[in-house]
Amino acid sequence: MDPLTEIFTQMRIRKASFTRLDATAPWGFVSKGEQAVKFVLVVRGSGILTAGRNFDPIPLRSGDVFIMLDDVPYRLFDHDGSQMIDCVDVEKLRVGHRIELGGGGALTTFVSGAFEIDALDAQPLLDVLPKLLHLKLDQNRSLAFQSVLELLAAETEAPGLGSEAVTSRLFELLFVHAIRALASHPEGPTHGWLGAVADRNLAHAIKAIHAEPARDWTVETLARQAGMSRSAFAARFKAVVGRTPLDYLTHWRIYRATRMIRKRGAALAEVSRSVGYESLAAFNRAFKKETGRTPGAFRKEAVREAAFA
């Protein structure tokens, strides 16, 4: 099992919403950002995106997708001279899932969506992904990814019975395909576990850890999985992932443990054994070192959060 499969197996999106926006030139709007995962597909036309303070203007064309993983402020417009409207005022133009704005010139159509994901579930993704992903329409886009985008555009063009449920599922597929596209791109991530998955040697070790996290792995046995010498493997793993192989193993074990404690209500001794610790004391030490809390304290906090959710 690879990390992305494990993360998405249990992760679900919440409070999904979508909008089909028809903007006729001249047009422009500005957002202060929002606490949600936000994506935009350019169905037709073109535009310019600026986000945060450290990003250069990004030209957008039909078929492009961008995804924001944080509350990054941004501007989206057809040209520099366009008047900017605050997104709060843009929302006032909404009729159902559609918004129309602009001056009546050339048409640009966007399908945008926003959804929430549990921060703990998604932490491994948030740790390695950039705040802004821009995926251009090019020959490297898989047929499956393109099919999801076309389904999404069609569903928002003519919503039918159960449309919100369909769109929510398409958001999940879009998110997975976007990350896959990023990981497979020649200029994709080179660090973190996503960088390791893209490394033809390290990928075998990463997948082995995720397939059997409770196994008594050593640097030597993981190096054999990668088909490398112990020293070369240890050096490359640390350079790419940012952790030693055994530190990464501990990190992933504790991540799995936090999810089990929150979602299953399993006894701590059972959780400890399932992630590779025969001794509850050793599990407690590793858990506290990784999270700053004992498993018991973490459980109490999770119960409290659930009660007020």
LINTA-V134824 format. One record per helix or strand of 3 or more residues. SS is the DSSP state (hx for helix, st for strand). FROM is the first residue (numbers start at 1). TO is the last residue. Records with the same first field share a line. If there is no record, write none. Layout:
BEGIN
SS->FROM-TO  FROM-TO
END
This chain:
BEGIN
hx->3-10  87-91  119-128  143-157  163-184  192-197  202-211  219-226  230-241  245-263  268-274  280-291  295-308
st->13-24  28-31  37-44  46-51  58-61  65-68  74-77  98-102  107-117  132-135
END
